Amino acid sequence: MAAAAGCLFAALAVGVLSVGSGEFPIGPAEVLRTVAGSGTPAQDFIVNELRLPRVIAALLAGAALALSGAVFQSVVRNPLGSPDLLGLTQGASTGALVVVITGGSSAALAGGAVAGGLLTGLLIFALAWRQGLHGLRLVLIGIGVMAMLTGVNGYLLTRAKLMEASRAVLWLTGSLDGRGWAEVTPLLIAVTVLLPVTVIGCGRALRMAEMGDDAAHALGIRVERVRLVALGSAVALASFAAACAGPVAFVALTAPQLAKRLTKAPGPNLVPAACMGAALLVCADWAAQNAFGARQLPVGVVTGLLGGGYLVWLLARQRRAGRL
C-alpha cells in the first residue's frame, strides 16, 4: 500500500498546486485554509467555485478510468485491455455527439455519454458471451465495435453545424475546462458507490481468477459472476468519467501498468491503479494549463502524447519478449 499512498499524496499535492495556479496565484497554505473555510471572500470564490471543481474532476475521473482499466486488463489478461481500445469511450462519444447534434444542454450531454457507454458495454458483452466471457473474444469484439463507432462518430460530426461541431471536437479531445460542481457531483456519486463494489466486492476474486478458472473455482470463487459484476462496474466508471471529462485517452491503459510496476505485486492492484490514475490526470491537467505558455491545452492532448508514447514502448517490449 506504500505505492498507493505515495501516488495519492502526489495527486493531492499537485491538486493543491493546481488550485493555486492561475492569473490570481494563491499559495498552498492559503489554498488549504480556504478549503477549510478560513479564506477571504475573493479566495473562497476563486478556490471553491472556479478551481477546486476542476481538480476534483481530474482526481475522480483519473481514478475511475484507471480502476476501469485495471479490471479490464485483469479479466482479459492482456496489458492492452482498456476502455479506450475496447470501444467503450467511443460509445460514450456517440451518445454525447447525438446530444450535441440535437442541441442538448451540458447536463443532457453528460447523460448521453453515460447512456452511450453503458449501451456499448451491454452490446459488447452480449456479442462476446458464449457460456461465459472469454478474454480474447471480448477484446476482438470490442475492437470491432470501436471501429464501427469511430465511423459513426465521424458521420455524426459531418452532420453537425459548425458551432456544434466545435463544441463536440473539444469534448472528444478530453477537457476539464469549465467543469463545475454540477458536472463533478454525478461522477462523485458513481465513484462512491462503485469503488467499494469493485475493490472490496471483486478485488480478491479477480486476483484468484488470474491463477486460472479451475483454481478459482476450487477456492469457491464464482468466476463468471465476479467477472460480470466487475466488468459492469468498470463500464459504468468509464462512462461516468467520460461524461465529466470527455473520453480522455490512455489513462485507463497506462495507470494500471505503472501501478503494477511500482508495487511489483501480482493481481489487478486496484487501489494503487486508482491512485496512480488520479495522479496522472491531475498532473496532466496541471501541465495542460501551465506548461505551454499562455495557451491552455485540453488535458486529452497531454494524456494522448504521453500515453501514445507508452503504448509504442509497451508494444515494442511485448515484441522483444516474443509475445507479438
C-alpha positions in Angstrom: 0.0 0.0 0.0 3.0 2.3 0.2 2.9 2.8 -3.6 -0.8 3.7 -3.4 -0.2 6.1 -0.5 2.7 7.8 -2.5 0.6 8.2 -5.6 -2.3 9.6 -3.6 -0.1 12.1 -1.8 1.4 13.2 -5.1 -2.1 13.6 -6.6 -3.3 15.7 -3.7 -0.1 17.8 -3.7 -0.3 18.6 -7.4 -4.0 19.3 -6.9 -3.2 21.9 -4.3 -0.6 23.4 -6.6 -3.1 23.4 -9.5 -5.8 25.2 -7.4 -3.3 27.9 -6.5 -2.1 28.4 -10.1 -3.5 30.9 -12.5 -3.9 34.7 -13.1 -4.6 35.1 -9.4 -2.0 32.9 -7.7 -2.7 31.6 -4.2 -0.1 29.9 -2.0 -0.5 26.2 -0.9 -1.1 27.3 2.7 -3.8 29.8 1.7 -5.4 27.2 -0.5 -5.7 24.7 2.4 -7.0 27.5 4.7 -9.6 28.5 2.1 -10.8 24.9 1.5 -11.1 24.6 5.3 -13.4 27.8 5.3 -10.9 30.4 6.5 -10.1 32.3 3.3 -11.2 35.7 2.2 -14.4 36.1 0.1 -12.3 36.5 -3.0 -10.2 33.4 -2.3 -13.3 31.4 -1.4 -14.9 32.2 -4.8 -11.7 31.5 -6.8 -10.8 28.3 -5.0 -14.1 26.7 -4.1 -16.2 27.8 -7.1 -13.7 28.2 -10.0 -10.7 25.9 -9.5 -11.5 23.2 -7.0 -14.2 21.5 -9.0 -11.8 21.1 -11.9 -9.2 19.5 -9.7 -11.8 17.2 -8.0 -13.0 16.2 -11.5 -9.4 15.3 -12.6 -8.8 13.3 -9.4 -12.1 11.4 -9.7 -12.0 10.9 -13.5 -8.4 9.6 -13.3 -9.2 7.2 -10.5 -12.3 5.9 -12.3 -10.6 5.4 -15.6 -7.6 3.7 -14.0 -9.8 1.4 -11.9 -11.8 0.5 -15.0 -8.7 -0.2 -17.0 -7.3 -2.4 -14.2 -10.5 -4.5 -14.2 -10.4 -5.0 -18.0 -6.7 -5.9 -18.0 -7.3 -8.4 -15.3 -10.3 -10.0 -16.9 -8.8 -10.2 -20.5 -5.3 -10.9 -19.1 -3.8 -8.5 -21.5 -2.0 -5.2 -20.7 -3.7 -3.7 -23.8 -7.1 -4.2 -22.5 -8.8 -0.9 -21.6 -12.0 1.1 -22.3 -10.0 3.2 -24.8 -9.2 0.2 -27.0 -12.4 -1.8 -26.5 -14.9 0.7 -27.8 -16.4 2.0 -24.5 -15.2 5.5 -24.8 -16.2 5.6 -28.4 -19.7 4.5 -27.3 -19.8 7.3 -24.8 -18.7 9.7 -27.5 -21.5 8.5 -29.8 -24.1 9.2 -27.1 -22.6 12.7 -26.4 -22.5 13.5 -30.2 -26.2 12.6 -30.6 -27.0 15.1 -27.8 -24.7 17.8 -29.3 -26.3 17.5 -32.7 -29.8 17.7 -31.3 -28.8 20.9 -29.4 -29.0 19.4 -25.9 -27.6 21.0 -22.8 -24.4 20.1 -20.9 -26.4 18.0 -18.5 -28.0 16.2 -21.4 -24.6 15.7 -23.0 -23.3 14.0 -19.8 -26.4 11.8 -19.7 -25.9 10.9 -23.3 -22.3 9.9 -22.7 -23.2 7.7 -19.8 -26.1 6.1 -21.8 -23.8 5.5 -24.8 -21.0 3.9 -22.7 -23.4 1.6 -20.9 -25.2 0.5 -24.0 -21.9 -0.1 -25.8 -20.8 -2.2 -22.8 -24.0 -4.3 -22.9 -23.6 -4.8 -26.7 -20.0 -6.0 -26.4 -20.9 -8.3 -23.5 -23.9 -9.8 -25.4 -21.8 -10.4 -28.5 -18.9 -11.9 -26.5 -20.9 -14.1 -24.3 -20.8 -17.8 -25.1 -21.1 -19.9 -22.0 -19.1 -17.2 -20.2 -16.8 -14.3 -21.1 -13.6 -15.2 -22.9 -10.8 -12.6 -22.7 -9.7 -12.8 -26.4 -13.2 -12.9 -27.7 -14.1 -9.8 -25.6 -11.0 -7.9 -27.0 -11.7 -8.8 -30.6 -15.4 -7.9 -30.5 -14.5 -4.7 -28.6 -12.0 -3.7 -31.3 -14.6 -4.3 -34.0 -17.3 -2.3 -32.1 -14.7 0.5 -31.6 -14.0 0.6 -35.4 -17.7 0.8 -36.2 -18.4 3.5 -33.6 -15.4 5.6 -34.9 -17.1 5.6 -38.3 -20.5 6.6 -36.7 -18.9 9.4 -34.8 -17.2 10.7 -37.9 -20.6 10.7 -39.7 -22.3 12.5 -36.8 -19.6 15.2 -36.8 -20.2 15.8 -40.5 -23.9 16.3 -39.8 -23.4 18.9 -37.0 -23.5 22.6 -37.5 -20.2 24.5 -37.2 -20.7 25.6 -33.6 -22.0 22.2 -32.6 -19.0 20.5 -34.3 -16.6 22.8 -32.5 -18.2 22.0 -29.2 -18.1 18.3 -29.9 -14.5 18.3 -31.0 -13.4 19.9 -27.8 -15.3 17.4 -25.8 -14.0 14.5 -27.9 -10.4 15.6 -27.2 -11.0 15.3 -23.4 -11.1 18.6 -21.5 -11.7 19.7 -17.9 -12.1 23.3 -18.7 -15.1 25.0 -17.1 -16.0 22.0 -15.0 -18.2 22.9 -12.0 -19.9 21.1 -9.2 -22.8 20.2 -11.4 -20.5 18.0 -13.6 -18.5 16.7 -10.7 -21.4 15.5 -8.5 -22.6 12.6 -10.7 -19.1 11.3 -11.0 -18.5 11.6 -7.3 -21.7 9.6 -6.6 -20.7 6.9 -9.1 -17.2 6.6 -7.7 -18.5 6.5 -4.1 -20.9 3.6 -5.0 -18.8 1.7 -7.5 -15.3 1.9 -5.8 -16.3 -0.4 -2.9 -18.2 -2.7 -5.2 -15.1 -3.1 -7.4 -12.3 -3.1 -4.8 -14.0 -4.8 -1.8 -16.5 -6.9 -3.7 -14.4 -8.1 -6.6 -10.7 -7.4 -5.8 -9.8 -10.7 -4.1 -11.9 -12.7 -6.5 -10.2 -11.1 -9.5 -6.8 -11.9 -8.0 -7.8 -15.5 -7.6 -9.2 -15.7 -11.1 -5.9 -14.6 -12.6 -4.5 -18.0 -11.4 -6.9 -19.7 -13.7 -10.6 -20.6 -13.7 -10.1 -24.1 -12.3 -8.0 -22.8 -9.4 -10.5 -20.0 -8.7 -13.5 -22.5 -8.7 -11.6 -24.7 -6.3 -11.3 -21.8 -3.9 -15.0 -21.2 -4.1 -15.0 -18.2 -6.5 -17.9 -17.9 -8.8 -15.7 -16.7 -11.7 -18.3 -15.7 -14.3 -20.5 -13.9 -11.7 -17.4 -11.9 -10.4 -16.4 -11.0 -14.0 -19.8 -9.7 -14.9 -20.1 -7.6 -11.7 -16.5 -6.3 -12.1 -16.9 -5.5 -15.8 -20.3 -3.9 -15.2 -18.7 -1.6 -12.6 -15.8 -0.9 -14.9 -18.1 0.1 -17.8 -20.1 2.4 -15.5 -16.9 4.0 -14.1 -15.5 4.7 -17.6 -18.9 6.1 -18.8 -19.3 8.5 -15.9 -15.7 9.6 -16.2 -16.2 10.3 -19.9 -19.4 12.2 -19.1 -17.5 14.5 -16.8 -14.1 14.9 -18.6 -14.7 13.6 -22.1 -13.0 10.5 -23.5 -9.6 11.2 -22.0 -7.1 8.9 -23.8 -4.7 6.4 -22.3 -5.2 6.9 -18.6 -7.1 3.6 -18.3 -4.3 1.9 -20.3 -1.2 3.3 -18.6 -2.1 3.8 -15.0 -2.7 0.1 -14.1 0.6 -0.9 -15.7 2.5 1.8 -14.0 0.9 0.9 -10.6 1.8 -2.8 -11.1 5.5 -1.8 -11.9 5.6 0.2 -8.7 4.0 -2.4 -6.4 5.7 -5.4 -8.1 2.8 -7.4 -6.8 0.6 -9.9 -8.7 -3.1 -9.3 -9.2 -5.0 -6.3 -10.6 -3.7 -3.9 -7.9 -7.0 -1.9 -7.9 -6.3 0.6 -5.2 -2.8 1.5 -6.4 -4.1 1.8 -10.0 -6.9 4.2 -8.9 -4.4 6.4 -7.0 -2.0 6.3 -10.0 -4.8 7.3 -12.4 -5.7 10.2 -10.1 -2.1 11.4 -10.0 -1.6 11.0 -13.8 -4.7 13.0 -14.7 -4.2 15.8 -12.2 -0.6 16.2 -13.3 -1.5 16.1 -17.0 -4.2 18.8 -16.3 -1.7 21.0 -14.5 0.8 20.6 -17.4 -2.0 21.4 -19.9 -2.7 24.7 -18.1 0.8 25.8 -17.3 3.5 24.1 -19.4 2.6 25.6 -22.8 2.7 29.3 -22.2 -0.4 31.4 -22.1 -2.4 29.0 -24.3 -4.1 26.2 -22.3 -4.5 22.8 -24.0 -7.2 20.2 -23.4 -6.0 17.6 -21.0 -6.6 14.9 -23.5 -3.8 16.3 -25.7 -1.3 15.8 -22.9 -2.5 12.3 -22.0 -2.6 11.3 -25.7 1.0 12.3 -26.2 2.3 10.6 -23.1 0.0 7.5 -23.4 0.8 7.1 -27.1 4.5 7.0 -26.3 3.8 4.5 -23.6 1.8 2.3 -25.9 4.6 2.2 -28.5 7.1 1.3 -25.8 4.7 -1.4 -24.4 4.2 -2.9 -27.9 8.0 -2.9 -28.6 8.6 -4.6 -25.2 6.0 -7.2 -26.0 7.6 -7.9 -29.3 11.1 -8.2 -27.8 9.6 -10.7 -25.4 8.2 -12.7 -28.2 4.5 -12.1 -27.3 3.7 -10.3 -30.6 
